[in-house]
Amino acid sequence: MFSFSAAKVAAARITCGARLGLAGWVFGAQDEAAPVWSSGHDKARALHVLDIASAHLAAGRPDAAFMLGAQAVETGVRYRSGRIIERARALRRSFSSSSLPRVVRDFDDRLYGVYL
């Protein structure tokens, strides 16, 4: 059995909010879910960071989204995690714009050479 705390419920709320595009859910549960992220599991933390990045994107803040996404990509590359890299690619696919901010172009450049 695993203990199920309020922090884990908040982390689940963040994941659901990110997948549904409800930035308010994500930002509202961030502080409560902090103990889950401070654990020693870098891969899980990277996936949570990608959820928060999705919320920033849904809220219209691509700079923040792709800065967070870049941090998660570095973790994915370090651990050779296809799951993290694929989630980062999904984040990128969900963004379309006629003009790309520099942070998005940098994100694209980093993802371009990643093969796992």
TATABEL-V467500 format. One record per pair of residues at least 12 apart in sequence whose C-alpha atoms are under 6 Angstrom apart, sorted by the first residue. I is the first residue (numbers start at 1). J is the second residue. Records with the same first field share a line. If there is no record, write none. Layout:
I: J + J
//
This chain:
7: 32 + 33
10: 29 + 33
11: 33
14: 26
15: 51
18: 51 + 54 + 55
21: 58
23: 55 + 59
46: 72
50: 69
53: 65 + 68
//
